[in-house]
């Protein structure tokens, strides 16, 4: 506990003055002045810079060239700026927040070219940057048609390579939910932002992604038996949640700097299988196959120290940390907003504190579950054993849920069938009731019969070729047996080049586009697939839209490039493009949306 209190003191010390922390050193020029370019038409290009707060750019320091040399640039048209009495250059015209410069182009038959721009600006704290070269690829095919991601930055700017946005693609979406949440961190007061993220965490705790943590924590409490007091149950639960929160803050800050979702690296068969085996081992101890405890030779020596410290808080905190990495939620709008803020500002103190508060909000209901788990525990006896076996089954269900993304669908259905049928038999679903059975006896037998029927349906569905555990008997209605209920049909894209080609084709036909980012290990992606994309109203609304999907399960270089192009940190994420091929501003969908809410989003789009 002393170490935990020291951590809290350190966190408060870091977050007490985030503004001063952020202002301690200037941003890299590529982050302070984010450059993008796009074709307005076949003969005109717009160069755009998004300028961070407290930074400005000089009007007379812009220079432009094109590659190849056959592309000729005309005289740039500058917007009006503001006159500043600059300590370096005297009275000069400057730009803040954003500047758009229109440049005439003679393509001479070239379909795309590289626009090279050199600019210069200063930080209000007294630092002036040297001339900064940047470049972006501009496509003139069927222009105007699409926002164009910047080309790779020069090797001299390693920190800039870690910034997430392909500015042209990300910039138009300043009004989407994740950007608004990032703005809350940027413009709101520190404590208001922390309180808001705690509220976001409470909302996220209601999502299915957090549910597997309930049997993990409850199993820990139950395994301590009748000796667990209310106070100790609270502290054990708090240690678990604190481990989860510290992990979210640390991994979130790292993901913000790296521009990728680090937890996706853990979503593979070996890692998930190993963690599932841990849950299986825990469940077997619940069934009485063995006792998980320290060796007898060490037990006496450590018992006094363990009791004095209130139990194995460190081990439980580690379990919470691992749970956050493995069974934590996929990217949702609050998480994406915090990561976007961290990546753009490098304010790790405020961003990390926000993620910490969000994880505490997610964990608050878990603490309640932990305390009430103790309240539901009876005295030592048959009921105690029944409760332990119940949580043993929940731990087995968690293990199966963990490995479901990496095992065949029929294996999942077989596993769920076994988990329903075997406990039902132990609940005497097949045994006749005694003549004078009480109400509770009849209730548990009824539940056992329902579980038996559900397990039998699951087994029959698997044998009949169904592969959706939520609709095991769908094959009886003649539905497709190879996957989930019929939903949207997507075209897969793997690389940015493939995406550009599809967008160009759609723009030439005047067809809007929806780009969905998906991964097999992403729970929210599967929710969208099963509950939202199968809705008849959603399918009808998207009937004339070209549907593209980027499967980033592998998290390889091509996947990371696609995510980085749109400033995303991981799935789920949906980007919309209008009939002109440009991203629809403020229309991004981050995280799971049920069908009704998704329809409301679609209703605002020019699709």
Secondary structure, DSSP 8 states (H G I E B T S, - for coil): -HHHHHHHHHHHHHHTTHHHHHTTS---HHHHEEEEEEEEETTEEEEEEEE-TTEEEEGGG-EEEEESTTSEE---B----EEEEETTTEEEEEE-SEEEEEEEEE-TT-SEEEEEEEE-EEETTTEE---EEEEEEEE-TTSS---B-B----TT-TTGGG--B-HHHHHTTTTSHHHHHHHHHHHS-HHHHHHHHHHHHHHHTTSHHHHHHHHHHHHHHHHTGGG--HHHHHHHHHHHHHHHHHHHHHHHHHHHHHTS-GGGGG-SHHHHHHHHHHHHHHHHHHTTS------HHHHHHHHHHHHHTTS-HHHHHHHHHHHHHHHS----HHHHHHHHHHHHH--HHHHHHHHHHHHHHHHHHHHHHHHHHHHT--SSSHHHHHHHHHHHHHHHHHHHHHHGGGS-HHHHHHHHHHHHHHHHHHTTTTS---TT--HHHHHHHHHHHHHHHHHHHHHHHHHHT---GGGTTGGGGT--SSSSSS----EE--SHHHHHHHHHHHHHTT--EEEEEE-TT-HHHHHIIIIITT-HHHHHHTTTSEEEEEE-TT--HHHHHHHHHBT--SSSEEEEE-TTSSB-TT--EES---HHHHHHHHHTS--
